Amino acid sequence: MRLILAHLTWNSDMELAEESRGWAEKQKVYSLWEKGPLKVHMSPVQRV
């Protein structure tokens, strides 16, 4: 699993999706932390 995530991270550029702007401010905290979905757009990396 770590190898797959490392491969995706190394070979992709990630950009925060518009609907995820303000993600941290929208989270609710009770005795547990309620996290909403964090959506990103991934595209192949352009290396020179």
N, C-alpha and C positions, 0 to 999 in steps of 0.2 A: 504494500500500500504506500509506504514512504517513497519507494522508487517511482511509482506511477505519479504521485503528486509532485515529486522533484522534477520529473521529466516534463509534466504539463507546465509547471512554473518556469522552467528554464526555456522552453520553446514557445512560450506564449506571452503576448503583451496583454495585460488586464486593464480594463477601464470600468469604473463604477457606472452602473446603469442609472438613468435619470430617476427611476422610481425608488432607488435606494439612497438618494441624497437625503441627508439628515438622519441616517440610519441609527446613529448612536443616541441622538436626542429623542427618538421615538420609542426607545426601549423602556420597559417598565421594570421596576425593582421592588420586589416584596421580600419574602424570606429567601426566595430564589430569583435568579435573573431571567426574565422573559425576553428572549431574543427573537426578533423577526427575521425573515429571510433577507440575505444580503446578495443581491443580484449583480453580476459582473458580465461584461462582454469580453470574450477572449478572441484574439486574432493571432495568426502566425507572426513570430518575431522577424523583423527585418534587420539582419546583421550585415555590417559592411566589412 
